[in-house]
């Protein structure tokens, strides 16, 4: 029996999805396959590492180089990136990476200005709010989801730093405002999708909102005070994430529900358990059960598709 015959049988049984069958059949015949996603991720990571090295160089050698020269260099890089993007009527192969590079250079320059000159007396939330506004504009102007992610994370930083200005802030304040941020981002994503404004951005909004909500609520579960209330909130959002993932055929949201729910429930169940052997046995059994559940759901996705 040939490999292709086995693949056909697995497809008929529902063991593998049609997409997996197509990919594996092509590989078995020696056909080329796309590495576009992997190369894109590597290139974006390369841009991020380069700008990280640039930031380290500026922070370490700025006094020797001189503030004027540093600002001139960073402004020239940022300006050249924007000029390149706005001067192109049709995007080129390196267009998205140049845009992403320019946005990261902008963050390095803003951080340098505030650290060296403190023009806004440490009001980092204003810098982040302005940065978020710029990134939102560039993301929608040039249809770039990586820049949209930068905009949303800048806005999240603005929320956190604004709370830090309060004299008597507590962890509960951060948690509540993180929940508010997650709800606002998710709501904005739904509204923009329904209005038809870059509907393919919706997944970015929803993933960031979901992770922020899960982390904020999970932090509440870890606290002994009001942990039962936060556990109920966690179970509710896990149920919503599971329902959404099953309805939209998005396995990532099913995984969110399983992983975050598993962590939250275990933090309650094991809070008063101190027997090392019992803890290890529990994690082995429950971990295998979660893994089997995720594999079963993945196969169900494959059959239905």
Secondary structure as UniProt FT lines:
FT   HELIX           3..13
FT   HELIX           18..28
FT   TURN            29..30
FT   HELIX           36..65
FT   HELIX           67..86
FT   TURN            93..94
FT   HELIX           95..117
FT   TURN            119..122
FT   HELIX           124..142
FT   HELIX           145..164
FT   TURN            167..168
FT   HELIX           171..194
FT   TURN            195..196
FT   HELIX           199..201
FT   HELIX           202..222
FT   TURN            225..226
FT   HELIX           227..248
FT   HELIX           251..269
FT   TURN            270..272
FT   HELIX           276..304
//
